[in-house]
Amino acid sequence: MTESIEQMIDDLKGKLRLVNTSVLNKDSFPEDKKEELKEIHTMVMSRKNISTSEMAAITQALGDLRK
């Protein structure tokens, strides 16, 4: 199943429980970064718990993907 950028962003917002969800705006992620976003999404969704350091790395990686 192919997930849309919007669905992956919504999933990440829920799983990461970010305080400032505006940093994950679907319009901020270009279509050519969809595969990288999918890799992050798959990793995050497969984890039961995410440590503070992992959260920092994930948010940094997401920030790097933004336009």
PDB file of N, CA, C and O in Angstrom:
ATOM      1  N   MET A   1       0.844  -1.181   0.000  1.00  0.00           N
ATOM      2  CA  MET A   1       0.000   0.000   0.000  1.00  0.00           C
ATOM      3  C   MET A   1       0.889   1.244   0.000  1.00  0.00           C
ATOM      4  O   MET A   1       1.823   1.359   0.793  1.00  0.00           O
ATOM      5  N   THR A   2       0.581   2.153  -0.892  1.00  0.00           N
ATOM      6  CA  THR A   2       1.319   3.406  -0.968  1.00  0.00           C
ATOM      7  C   THR A   2       0.636   4.436  -0.096  1.00  0.00           C
ATOM      8  O   THR A   2      -0.550   4.724  -0.252  1.00  0.00           O
ATOM      9  N   GLU A   3       1.406   4.980   0.821  1.00  0.00           N
ATOM     10  CA  GLU A   3       0.845   5.985   1.716  1.00  0.00           C
ATOM     11  C   GLU A   3       1.164   7.370   1.194  1.00  0.00           C
ATOM     12  O   GLU A   3       2.236   7.603   0.634  1.00  0.00           O
ATOM     13  N   SER A   4       0.242   8.274   1.376  1.00  0.00           N
ATOM     14  CA  SER A   4       0.463   9.648   0.958  1.00  0.00           C
ATOM     15  C   SER A   4       1.343  10.357   1.986  1.00  0.00           C
ATOM     16  O   SER A   4       1.458   9.928   3.134  1.00  0.00           O
ATOM     17  N   ILE A   5       1.954  11.445   1.547  1.00  0.00           N
ATOM     18  CA  ILE A   5       2.756  12.251   2.463  1.00  0.00           C
ATOM     19  C   ILE A   5       1.879  12.721   3.617  1.00  0.00           C
ATOM     20  O   ILE A   5       2.303  12.700   4.772  1.00  0.00           O
ATOM     21  N   GLU A   6       0.663  13.141   3.308  1.00  0.00           N
ATOM     22  CA  GLU A   6      -0.251  13.633   4.345  1.00  0.00           C
ATOM     23  C   GLU A   6      -0.526  12.560   5.400  1.00  0.00           C
ATOM     24  O   GLU A   6      -0.514  12.852   6.596  1.00  0.00           O
ATOM     25  N   GLN A   7      -0.772  11.319   4.966  1.00  0.00           N
ATOM     26  CA  GLN A   7      -1.054  10.239   5.913  1.00  0.00           C
ATOM     27  C   GLN A   7       0.174   9.923   6.766  1.00  0.00           C
ATOM     28  O   GLN A   7       0.055   9.701   7.971  1.00  0.00           O
ATOM     29  N   MET A   8       1.356   9.902   6.140  1.00  0.00           N
ATOM     30  CA  MET A   8       2.576   9.622   6.905  1.00  0.00           C
ATOM     31  C   MET A   8       2.814  10.712   7.947  1.00  0.00           C
ATOM     32  O   MET A   8       3.192  10.415   9.080  1.00  0.00           O
ATOM     33  N   ILE A   9       2.596  11.970   7.570  1.00  0.00           N
ATOM     34  CA  ILE A   9       2.771  13.087   8.505  1.00  0.00           C
ATOM     35  C   ILE A   9       1.793  12.964   9.664  1.00  0.00           C
ATOM     36  O   ILE A   9       2.174  13.146  10.820  1.00  0.00           O
ATOM     37  N   ASP A  10       0.539  12.657   9.364  1.00  0.00           N
ATOM     38  CA  ASP A  10      -0.462  12.481  10.422  1.00  0.00           C
ATOM     39  C   ASP A  10      -0.068  11.356  11.369  1.00  0.00           C
ATOM     40  O   ASP A  10      -0.204  11.491  12.585  1.00  0.00           O
ATOM     41  N   ASP A  11       0.421  10.244  10.816  1.00  0.00           N
ATOM     42  CA  ASP A  11       0.871   9.117  11.644  1.00  0.00           C
ATOM     43  C   ASP A  11       2.030   9.539  12.550  1.00  0.00           C
ATOM     44  O   ASP A  11       2.051   9.218  13.738  1.00  0.00           O
ATOM     45  N   LEU A  12       2.991  10.258  11.974  1.00  0.00           N
ATOM     46  CA  LEU A  12       4.155  10.695  12.747  1.00  0.00           C
ATOM     47  C   LEU A  12       3.753  11.655  13.860  1.00  0.00           C
ATOM     48  O   LEU A  12       4.261  11.562  14.977  1.00  0.00           O
ATOM     49  N   LYS A  13       2.854  12.564  13.561  1.00  0.00           N
ATOM     50  CA  LYS A  13       2.379  13.501  14.588  1.00  0.00           C
ATOM     51  C   LYS A  13       1.797  12.746  15.772  1.00  0.00           C
ATOM     52  O   LYS A  13       2.071  13.084  16.923  1.00  0.00           O
ATOM     53  N   GLY A  14       1.000  11.733  15.496  1.00  0.00           N
ATOM     54  CA  GLY A  14       0.380  10.947  16.560  1.00  0.00           C
ATOM     55  C   GLY A  14       1.383  10.127  17.347  1.00  0.00           C
ATOM     56  O   GLY A  14       1.332  10.087  18.577  1.00  0.00           O
ATOM     57  N   LYS A  15       2.283   9.483  16.651  1.00  0.00           N
ATOM     58  CA  LYS A  15       3.254   8.605  17.310  1.00  0.00           C
ATOM     59  C   LYS A  15       4.296   9.388  18.106  1.00  0.00           C
ATOM     60  O   LYS A  15       4.682   8.980  19.201  1.00  0.00           O
ATOM     61  N   LEU A  16       4.749  10.513  17.553  1.00  0.00           N
ATOM     62  CA  LEU A  16       5.814  11.278  18.210  1.00  0.00           C
ATOM     63  C   LEU A  16       5.284  12.217  19.285  1.00  0.00           C
ATOM     64  O   LEU A  16       6.051  12.700  20.118  1.00  0.00           O
ATOM     65  N   ARG A  17       4.002  12.475  19.275  1.00  0.00           N
ATOM     66  CA  ARG A  17       3.373  13.361  20.259  1.00  0.00           C
ATOM     67  C   ARG A  17       4.141  14.673  20.407  1.00  0.00           C
ATOM     68  O   ARG A  17       4.492  15.080  21.514  1.00  0.00           O
ATOM     69  N   LEU A  18       4.392  15.319  19.283  1.00  0.00           N
ATOM     70  CA  LEU A  18       5.116  16.579  19.276  1.00  0.00           C
ATOM     71  C   LEU A  18       4.272  17.691  19.875  1.00  0.00           C
ATOM     72  O   LEU A  18       3.056  17.728  19.688  1.00  0.00           O
ATOM     73  N   VAL A  19       4.917  18.589  20.590  1.00  0.00           N
ATOM     74  CA  VAL A  19       4.227  19.732  21.168  1.00  0.00           C
ATOM     75  C   VAL A  19       3.852  20.717  20.060  1.00  0.00           C
ATOM     76  O   VAL A  19       2.729  21.219  20.025  1.00  0.00           O
ATOM     77  N   ASN A  20       4.783  20.985  19.169  1.00  0.00           N
ATOM     78  CA  ASN A  20       4.560  21.919  18.069  1.00  0.00           C
ATOM     79  C   ASN A  20       4.372  21.128  16.780  1.00  0.00           C
ATOM     80  O   ASN A  20       5.335  20.869  16.058  1.00  0.00           O
ATOM     81  N   THR A  21       3.141  20.748  16.495  1.00  0.00           N
ATOM     82  CA  THR A  21       2.886  19.926  15.305  1.00  0.00           C
ATOM     83  C   THR A  21       2.963  20.724  14.015  1.00  0.00           C
ATOM     84  O   THR A  21       2.944  20.139  12.932  1.00  0.00           O
ATOM     85  N   SER A  22       3.049  22.046  14.103  1.00  0.00           N
ATOM     86  CA  SER A  22       3.143  22.853  12.886  1.00  0.00           C
ATOM     87  C   SER A  22       4.456  22.602  12.141  1.00  0.00           C
ATOM     88  O   SER A  22       4.557  22.904  10.952  1.00  0.00           O
ATOM     89  N   VAL A  23       5.455  22.056  12.822  1.00  0.00           N
ATOM     90  CA  VAL A  23       6.711  21.748  12.141  1.00  0.00           C
ATOM     91  C   VAL A  23       6.530  20.586  11.164  1.00  0.00           C
ATOM     92  O   VAL A  23       7.355  20.389  10.272  1.00  0.00           O
ATOM     93  N   LEU A  24       5.465  19.828  11.332  1.00  0.00           N
ATOM     94  CA  LEU A  24       5.164  18.735  10.411  1.00  0.00           C
ATOM     95  C   LEU A  24       3.955  19.105   9.556  1.00  0.00           C
ATOM     96  O   LEU A  24       2.860  18.571   9.732  1.00  0.00           O
ATOM     97  N   ASN A  25       4.176  20.016   8.642  1.00  0.00           N
ATOM     98  CA  ASN A  25       3.134  20.444   7.724  1.00  0.00           C
ATOM     99  C   ASN A  25       3.336  19.709   6.409  1.00  0.00           C
ATOM    100  O   ASN A  25       4.431  19.742   5.848  1.00  0.00           O
ATOM    101  N   LYS A  26       2.306  19.052   5.911  1.00  0.00           N
ATOM    102  CA  LYS A  26       2.448  18.248   4.692  1.00  0.00           C
ATOM    103  C   LYS A  26       2.961  19.060   3.509  1.00  0.00           C
ATOM    104  O   LYS A  26       3.631  18.517   2.630  1.00  0.00           O
ATOM    105  N   ASP A  27       2.658  20.333   3.479  1.00  0.00           N
ATOM    106  CA  ASP A  27       3.104  21.181   2.377  1.00  0.00           C
ATOM    107  C   ASP A  27       4.592  21.512   2.452  1.00  0.00           C
ATOM    108  O   ASP A  27       5.157  22.045   1.497  1.00  0.00           O
ATOM    109  N   SER A  28       5.222  21.206   3.565  1.00  0.00           N
ATOM    110  CA  SER A  28       6.648  21.488   3.739  1.00  0.00           C
ATOM    111  C   SER A  28       7.538  20.374   3.202  1.00  0.00           C
ATOM    112  O   SER A  28       8.757  20.529   3.130  1.00  0.00           O
ATOM    113  N   PHE A  29       6.936  19.261   2.829  1.00  0.00           N
ATOM    114  CA  PHE A  29       7.714  18.109   2.369  1.00  0.00           C
ATOM    115  C   PHE A  29       7.511  17.918   0.870  1.00  0.00           C
ATOM    116  O   PHE A  29       6.415  17.574   0.430  1.00  0.00           O
ATOM    117  N   PRO A  30       8.567  18.141   0.083  1.00  0.00           N
ATOM    118  CA  PRO A  30       8.438  17.982  -1.368  1.00  0.00           C
ATOM    119  C   PRO A  30       8.233  16.519  -1.760  1.00  0.00           C
ATOM    120  O   PRO A  30       8.679  15.607  -1.065  1.00  0.00           O
ATOM    121  N   GLU A  31       7.566  16.321  -2.859  1.00  0.00           N
ATOM    122  CA  GLU A  31       7.257  14.973  -3.349  1.00  0.00           C
ATOM    123  C   GLU A  31       8.526  14.155  -3.588  1.00  0.00           C
ATOM    124  O   GLU A  31       8.511  12.936  -3.418  1.00  0.00           O
ATOM    125  N   ASP A  32       9.623  14.807  -3.980  1.00  0.00           N
ATOM    126  CA  ASP A  32      10.859  14.062  -4.257  1.00  0.00           C
ATOM    127  C   ASP A  32      11.542  13.550  -2.990  1.00  0.00           C
ATOM    128  O   ASP A  32      12.521  12.809  -3.077  1.00  0.00           O
ATOM    129  N   LYS A  33      11.042  13.933  -1.820  1.00  0.00           N
ATOM    130  CA  LYS A  33      11.577  13.437  -0.547  1.00  0.00           C
ATOM    131  C   LYS A  33      10.681  12.361   0.061  1.00  0.00           C
ATOM    132  O   LYS A  33      10.872  11.966   1.211  1.00  0.00           O
ATOM    133  N   LYS A  34       9.705  11.887  -0.710  1.00  0.00           N
ATOM    134  CA  LYS A  34       8.725  10.937  -0.184  1.00  0.00           C
ATOM    135  C   LYS A  34       9.373   9.633   0.281  1.00  0.00           C
ATOM    136  O   LYS A  34       8.970   9.084   1.306  1.00  0.00           O
ATOM    137  N   GLU A  35      10.360   9.129  -0.445  1.00  0.00           N
ATOM    138  CA  GLU A  35      11.003   7.869  -0.052  1.00  0.00           C
ATOM    139  C   GLU A  35      11.741   8.002   1.273  1.00  0.00           C
ATOM    140  O   GLU A  35      11.674   7.107   2.116  1.00  0.00           O
ATOM    141  N   GLU A  36      12.444   9.115   1.458  1.00  0.00           N
ATOM    142  CA  GLU A  36      13.140   9.346   2.726  1.00  0.00           C
ATOM    143  C   GLU A  36      12.136   9.479   3.866  1.00  0.00           C
ATOM    144  O   GLU A  36      12.358   8.961   4.960  1.00  0.00           O
ATOM    145  N   LEU A  37      11.032  10.177   3.604  1.00  0.00           N
ATOM    146  CA  LEU A  37       9.985  10.313   4.608  1.00  0.00           C
ATOM    147  C   LEU A  37       9.389   8.948   4.940  1.00  0.00           C
ATOM    148  O   LEU A  37       9.100   8.660   6.102  1.00  0.00           O
ATOM    149  N   LYS A  38       9.206   8.119   3.933  1.00  0.00           N
ATOM    150  CA  LYS A  38       8.652   6.775   4.145  1.00  0.00           C
ATOM    151  C   LYS A  38       9.579   5.933   5.016  1.00  0.00           C
ATOM    152  O   LYS A  38       9.110   5.175   5.865  1.00  0.00           O
ATOM    153  N   GLU A  39      10.891   6.059   4.815  1.00  0.00           N
ATOM    154  CA  GLU A  39      11.852   5.319   5.640  1.00  0.00           C
ATOM    155  C   GLU A  39      11.749   5.736   7.108  1.00  0.00           C
ATOM    156  O   GLU A  39      11.745   4.890   8.002  1.00  0.00           O
ATOM    157  N   ILE A  40      11.666   7.035   7.344  1.00  0.00           N
ATOM    158  CA  ILE A  40      11.523   7.530   8.718  1.00  0.00           C
ATOM    159  C   ILE A  40      10.197   7.051   9.298  1.00  0.00           C
ATOM    160  O   ILE A  40      10.146   6.585  10.436  1.00  0.00           O
ATOM    161  N   HIS A  41       9.136   7.161   8.527  1.00  0.00           N
ATOM    162  CA  HIS A  41       7.801   6.734   8.954  1.00  0.00           C
ATOM    163  C   HIS A  41       7.806   5.260   9.343  1.00  0.00           C
ATOM    164  O   HIS A  41       7.291   4.898  10.401  1.00  0.00           O
ATOM    165  N   THR A  42       8.380   4.414   8.504  1.00  0.00           N
ATOM    166  CA  THR A  42       8.422   2.971   8.765  1.00  0.00           C
ATOM    167  C   THR A  42       9.174   2.675  10.056  1.00  0.00           C
ATOM    168  O   THR A  42       8.726   1.861  10.863  1.00  0.00           O
ATOM    169  N   MET A  43      10.315   3.330  10.256  1.00  0.00           N
ATOM    170  CA  MET A  43      11.109   3.109  11.462  1.00  0.00           C
ATOM    171  C   MET A  43      10.349   3.557  12.706  1.00  0.00           C
ATOM    172  O   MET A  43      10.283   2.828  13.696  1.00  0.00           O
ATOM    173  N   VAL A  44       9.774   4.760  12.653  1.00  0.00           N
ATOM    174  CA  VAL A  44       9.063   5.293  13.818  1.00  0.00           C
ATOM    175  C   VAL A  44       7.854   4.421  14.162  1.00  0.00           C
ATOM    176  O   VAL A  44       7.628   4.104  15.330  1.00  0.00           O
ATOM    177  N   MET A  45       7.096   4.043  13.167  1.00  0.00           N
ATOM    178  CA  MET A  45       5.875   3.283  13.414  1.00  0.00           C
ATOM    179  C   MET A  45       6.179   1.865  13.911  1.00  0.00           C
ATOM    180  O   MET A  45       5.329   1.237  14.541  1.00  0.00           O
ATOM    181  N   SER A  46       7.367   1.365  13.637  1.00  0.00           N
ATOM    182  CA  SER A  46       7.718   0.021  14.084  1.00  0.00           C
ATOM    183  C   SER A  46       8.199  -0.015  15.537  1.00  0.00           C
ATOM    184  O   SER A  46       8.302  -1.086  16.135  1.00  0.00           O
ATOM    185  N   ARG A  47       8.492   1.154  16.097  1.00  0.00           N
ATOM    186  CA  ARG A  47       9.026   1.236  17.453  1.00  0.00           C
ATOM    187  C   ARG A  47       7.915   1.362  18.471  1.00  0.00           C
ATOM    188  O   ARG A  47       6.945   2.092  18.264  1.00  0.00           O
ATOM    189  N   LYS A  48       8.062   0.645  19.576  1.00  0.00           N
ATOM    190  CA  LYS A  48       7.101   0.765  20.668  1.00  0.00           C
ATOM    191  C   LYS A  48       7.399   2.020  21.488  1.00  0.00           C
ATOM    192  O   LYS A  48       6.494   2.772  21.849  1.00  0.00           O
ATOM    193  N   ASN A  49       8.668   2.228  21.772  1.00  0.00           N
ATOM    194  CA  ASN A  49       9.109   3.394  22.546  1.00  0.00           C
ATOM    195  C   ASN A  49      10.202   4.120  21.782  1.00  0.00           C
ATOM    196  O   ASN A  49      10.981   3.509  21.051  1.00  0.00           O
ATOM    197  N   ILE A  50      10.249   5.428  21.961  1.00  0.00           N
ATOM    198  CA  ILE A  50      11.270   6.247  21.315  1.00  0.00           C
ATOM    199  C   ILE A  50      11.952   7.071  22.406  1.00  0.00           C
ATOM    200  O   ILE A  50      11.301   7.817  23.137  1.00  0.00           O
ATOM    201  N   SER A  51      13.270   6.923  22.501  1.00  0.00           N
ATOM    202  CA  SER A  51      14.015   7.642  23.532  1.00  0.00           C
ATOM    203  C   SER A  51      14.134   9.122  23.172  1.00  0.00           C
ATOM    204  O   SER A  51      13.845   9.524  22.045  1.00  0.00           O
ATOM    205  N   THR A  52      14.554   9.908  24.126  1.00  0.00           N
ATOM    206  CA  THR A  52      14.730  11.344  23.915  1.00  0.00           C
ATOM    207  C   THR A  52      15.760  11.609  22.826  1.00  0.00           C
ATOM    208  O   THR A  52      15.558  12.471  21.971  1.00  0.00           O
ATOM    209  N   SER A  53      16.858  10.873  22.858  1.00  0.00           N
ATOM    210  CA  SER A  53      17.899  11.088  21.844  1.00  0.00           C
ATOM    211  C   SER A  53      17.418  10.658  20.460  1.00  0.00           C
ATOM    212  O   SER A  53      17.749  11.296  19.461  1.00  0.00           O
ATOM    213  N   GLU A  54      16.642   9.582  20.402  1.00  0.00           N
ATOM    214  CA  GLU A  54      16.065   9.152  19.121  1.00  0.00           C
ATOM    215  C   GLU A  54      15.072  10.198  18.605  1.00  0.00           C
ATOM    216  O   GLU A  54      15.025  10.477  17.407  1.00  0.00           O
ATOM    217  N   MET A  55      14.282  10.771  19.514  1.00  0.00           N
ATOM    218  CA  MET A  55      13.325  11.809  19.131  1.00  0.00           C
ATOM    219  C   MET A  55      14.050  12.996  18.523  1.00  0.00           C
ATOM    220  O   MET A  55      13.612  13.547  17.513  1.00  0.00           O
ATOM    221  N   ALA A  56      15.158  13.391  19.137  1.00  0.00           N
ATOM    222  CA  ALA A  56      15.942  14.512  18.616  1.00  0.00           C
ATOM    223  C   ALA A  56      16.475  14.194  17.214  1.00  0.00           C
ATOM    224  O   ALA A  56      16.430  15.039  16.321  1.00  0.00           O
ATOM    225  N   ALA A  57      16.971  12.983  17.034  1.00  0.00           N
ATOM    226  CA  ALA A  57      17.499  12.581  15.726  1.00  0.00           C
ATOM    227  C   ALA A  57      16.388  12.526  14.671  1.00  0.00           C
ATOM    228  O   ALA A  57      16.595  12.930  13.527  1.00  0.00           O
ATOM    229  N   ILE A  58      15.234  12.035  15.053  1.00  0.00           N
ATOM    230  CA  ILE A  58      14.099  11.943  14.124  1.00  0.00           C
ATOM    231  C   ILE A  58      13.631  13.330  13.717  1.00  0.00           C
ATOM    232  O   ILE A  58      13.412  13.588  12.533  1.00  0.00           O
ATOM    233  N   THR A  59      13.476  14.221  14.681  1.00  0.00           N
ATOM    234  CA  THR A  59      13.014  15.573  14.348  1.00  0.00           C
ATOM    235  C   THR A  59      14.058  16.309  13.504  1.00  0.00           C
ATOM    236  O   THR A  59      13.698  17.103  12.635  1.00  0.00           O
ATOM    237  N   GLN A  60      15.337  16.055  13.750  1.00  0.00           N
ATOM    238  CA  GLN A  60      16.386  16.647  12.915  1.00  0.00           C
ATOM    239  C   GLN A  60      16.288  16.114  11.489  1.00  0.00           C
ATOM    240  O   GLN A  60      16.374  16.883  10.531  1.00  0.00           O
ATOM    241  N   ALA A  61      16.110  14.811  11.345  1.00  0.00           N
ATOM    242  CA  ALA A  61      15.991  14.207  10.017  1.00  0.00           C
ATOM    243  C   ALA A  61      14.768  14.741   9.275  1.00  0.00           C
ATOM    244  O   ALA A  61      14.837  15.011   8.076  1.00  0.00           O
ATOM    245  N   LEU A  62      13.652  14.893   9.984  1.00  0.00           N
ATOM    246  CA  LEU A  62      12.458  15.445   9.361  1.00  0.00           C
ATOM    247  C   LEU A  62      12.688  16.892   8.941  1.00  0.00           C
ATOM    248  O   LEU A  62      12.254  17.310   7.867  1.00  0.00           O
ATOM    249  N   GLY A  63      13.363  17.644   9.780  1.00  0.00           N
ATOM    250  CA  GLY A  63      13.693  19.034   9.454  1.00  0.00           C
ATOM    251  C   GLY A  63      14.560  19.136   8.213  1.00  0.00           C
ATOM    252  O   GLY A  63      14.394  20.050   7.406  1.00  0.00           O
ATOM    253  N   ASP A  64      15.483  18.200   8.060  1.00  0.00           N
ATOM    254  CA  ASP A  64      16.366  18.192   6.892  1.00  0.00           C
ATOM    255  C   ASP A  64      15.603  17.906   5.603  1.00  0.00           C
ATOM    256  O   ASP A  64      16.039  18.313   4.526  1.00  0.00           O
ATOM    257  N   LEU A  65      14.480  17.220   5.697  1.00  0.00           N
ATOM    258  CA  LEU A  65      13.685  16.881   4.512  1.00  0.00           C
ATOM    259  C   LEU A  65      12.786  18.020   4.053  1.00  0.00           C
ATOM    260  O   LEU A  65      12.347  18.045   2.903  1.00  0.00           O
ATOM    261  N   ARG A  66      12.516  18.948   4.936  1.00  0.00           N
ATOM    262  CA  ARG A  66      11.597  20.035   4.608  1.00  0.00           C
ATOM    263  C   ARG A  66      12.157  20.930   3.514  1.00  0.00           C
ATOM    264  O   ARG A  66      13.368  21.007   3.311  1.00  0.00           O
ATOM    265  N   LYS A  67      11.246  21.609   2.807  1.00  0.00           N
ATOM    266  CA  LYS A  67      11.629  22.538   1.730  1.00  0.00           C
ATOM    267  C   LYS A  67      12.424  23.697   2.290  1.00  0.00           C
ATOM    268  O   LYS A  67      12.835  24.583   1.541  1.00  0.00           O
TER     269      LYS A  67
END
